[in-house]
């Protein structure tokens, strides 16, 4: 089975979410740029991000801050989410290979529903195969969300391949005992995990899968 992360792998626009968080941080007195916010907050839990902002500024955030930000992000994604270049074709090609697919993301189910509806990926991805680390309280880098997806499919973790773009996601896959492909430009640093595979564009993923399946058949 192939398990996909969402943000940065299937749907772009996480920088829009972190820009919202940067705006909030500045409101409370943290002089942070959107680029810095993206680096600090990308892939993080909203509650933890709120804690970071409160700790840095010495200001108390509203008790419903995380829920409020969640609503703003969902509204934003309904209008602004975009498919990562090549994602739709790649998903269809993986399905054509006969491999089951699932999504395991730190985004909430509401966020992913908005993102997939906006981009049209909801026509490919089945709702019951989309899993939220946030809603299940299994955020990466914990491996639980990937192990949950494997258990739901009835496939051993060793027979799963994860496509990720974040260090936290790579760590989650490693802890889950799953193979992992990192989608990231080759000139960018990456975790030093033996066996970690890398691609720089989604159009490289299915050819890599074909090579893996061919080598397994020969073995």
Beta strands, then each sheet from edge to edge (+ up, - down):
strand 1: 2-4
strand 2: 11-12
strand 3: 82-83
strand 4: 101-105
strand 5: 130-132
strand 6: 161-164
strand 7: 179-183
strand 8: 197-199
sheet 1: 5+ 4+ 1+ 6+ 7+ 8+
sheet 2: 2+ 3-
end
